[in-house]
């Protein structure tokens, strides 16, 4: 879904090697198409599972957004995904929003500080 101020990409089910290609295609356009909104929000509310292939897709999208002057926001990540981010150290790289992420930063769209 594209709004004037953001593109929202909703992920459902498993984000693994068998299911990552469609997300890569959508994120490529959202992160690099001329005229696309400056914010790309990946809604993870319905994400059941994410492995390293899914995480790599999101890391690649983050770099694409940065190189095109855009911001990637991961919205409503669940406990499994947050654990994956923490284990890999990627939690320091993403802008997170939502109750599980702690709603930190401006409207939750800032980096989540490390837990004490």
N, C-alpha and C positions, 0 to 999 in steps of 0.2 A: 504494500500500500504506500503510495506517495502522497504526501501533503506538501503544502508550500514550504514548510520549515524543516521537514524531515522525511526520510524514507524508512518505513517500518518493514522489517523482514521477520516473519514468524517461523520459528523452527519447531517442528513437531516430531515426536518419536525419538528414534536413535540417530545420533550424528556420529557415524562411524565410516570406515572405509567404503562400505557398500552403499552409503547414502549421502556422501559428501559432495559429489559432482553437481547436483542441482543447486545446492547452496553456493558453491563456488561461482557458478554462472550468474546467479542473482546478485551476489555480492560484488562481482566484477563490475556489473553495470551500475549498481548503486554507489560504488566507491569511485568510479572513474568516468562515467558518462558526463560529457559537458552539459551544464545546465541542471544537473541533479542537485537536490538539496544538500546543504552543508553538513547536516547531521544524518547519520545512518544508525538506526536503532535496530538491534537484533533482539527480538522478543523471545526469551528462553522459557517462558511460563510453561509451555507444553513439551519441553525437552525432557525425555526420559533418561537418556544416557549419552555421554560424549566420550570418545576415546581420543588418542593422539592425532588421528587424521582430522577429526572435527576441530580440535584445538588448533592444529596447523592452518586449517582453512580460515579460522577467525584471526589468527595472528597475521596471515597474509592479507586479509581484508583490512586489518588495522594499518598495516604498512601502506596499502593502496590508498586508504583514506588520507593518511598523513601526507603522502606525496601529492595528493590532489587538493590539499587544503580543507579536508573534511574531518569530522570527528566520528569515531565508531563508539557506540554505547551498547553495552550488554545489559538488557533489562530483565529483571526478575530471575536471576540465575538461582537454581535450586542447590541443595546441599551437596549432591554428587559433583556437580560442575564446579562449585566453589572449592571443593576438596581437590579436584584436578588442578585448578588454578593455583592453589596453595602449594601442592606437592611439586609442581613444575616451576614455581616462582613467577608464573604469568599473571598472578593477581596484581602485581605491581605495574603491569603494562596496560591494563584495560580500564576504561571508565565503566563503572558498574552502577546500576540503580535498582531499587526494589527493596522489599523488607529483609530478605535474606542477606543482601549486600550491605545492609545497615543504613541505607539512605543517607550517605555522607556526601558532602560537597553541595554545590548549588543544585537543588532539587534532586540530589543523589547522582548527579552526572559528573562527579569528580573521582579521582582515584581513591580506592578504599585503603586506608592506612592498615599496616600490619597489625594483627591482634597482639595485645600485650602478652 
